[in-house]
């Protein structure tokens, strides 16, 4: 009997991570369950999501500086 040759298709696996515990669990799960073979042609793509910081401005909608004393 001849052994059947199975071609392994390459996959691209995207895992989005942030600073949360859930995303670290998702990454761990993906590595353990999806990237199981060292001969794998899979590519792991990490998308790091960072929450933007809030920026407060002292300008009003017209571009002039707001002064609470004059309102």
C-alpha positions as CSV (number, residue, x, y, z in Angstrom):
1,X,0.0,0.0,0.0
2,X,1.3,3.4,-0.9
3,X,0.9,6.2,1.6
4,X,-1.4,9.0,0.6
5,X,0.2,12.4,0.4
6,X,-1.9,15.2,1.9
7,X,-1.1,18.7,0.9
8,X,-1.2,21.1,3.8
9,X,-2.7,24.4,2.8
10,X,-1.3,27.6,4.3
11,X,-3.7,29.6,6.6
12,X,-3.4,33.1,7.9
13,X,-4.8,33.4,11.4
14,X,-5.5,36.8,12.9
15,X,-5.7,37.2,16.6
16,X,-6.5,40.7,18.0
17,X,-5.0,41.4,21.4
18,X,-5.2,44.2,23.8
19,X,-4.2,44.5,27.4
20,X,-7.1,42.4,28.6
21,X,-7.0,38.9,30.1
22,X,-9.5,37.7,27.5
23,X,-7.3,38.5,24.6
24,X,-4.4,36.7,26.2
25,X,-6.6,33.7,26.6
26,X,-7.6,33.9,22.9
27,X,-4.0,34.1,21.8
28,X,-3.1,31.1,24.0
29,X,-6.0,29.1,22.6
30,X,-5.1,29.9,19.0
31,X,-1.5,28.8,19.5
32,X,-2.5,25.6,21.3
33,X,-5.4,24.6,19.0
34,X,-4.6,26.1,15.6
35,X,-0.9,26.1,15.3
36,X,-0.4,22.5,16.4
37,X,2.2,21.3,14.0
38,X,5.8,22.5,13.7
39,X,5.5,21.6,9.9
40,X,2.5,23.9,9.6
41,X,2.5,26.5,6.9
42,X,0.2,28.7,9.0
43,X,1.0,32.3,9.6
44,X,-0.1,33.9,12.9
45,X,-0.9,37.6,12.6
46,X,-1.2,39.6,15.8
47,X,-3.2,42.8,15.8
48,X,-2.4,44.8,18.9
49,X,-5.3,47.0,19.8
50,X,-4.5,50.0,22.0
51,X,-7.3,52.1,23.4
52,X,-6.7,55.8,22.4
53,X,-6.2,58.2,25.3
54,X,-8.7,60.9,25.8
55,X,-7.5,64.3,24.8
56,X,-9.3,67.3,26.2
57,X,-8.8,70.7,24.5
58,X,-9.2,74.2,25.7
59,X,-10.5,75.3,22.3
60,X,-14.1,75.6,21.4
61,X,-15.6,74.6,18.1
62,X,-14.5,77.9,16.5
63,X,-10.8,77.4,17.4
64,X,-10.9,80.1,20.1
65,X,-9.7,79.4,23.6
66,X,-12.5,78.7,26.0
67,X,-12.5,80.9,29.1
68,X,-15.0,79.8,31.8
69,X,-14.9,83.2,33.4
70,X,-16.4,84.9,30.3
71,X,-19.3,82.4,29.8
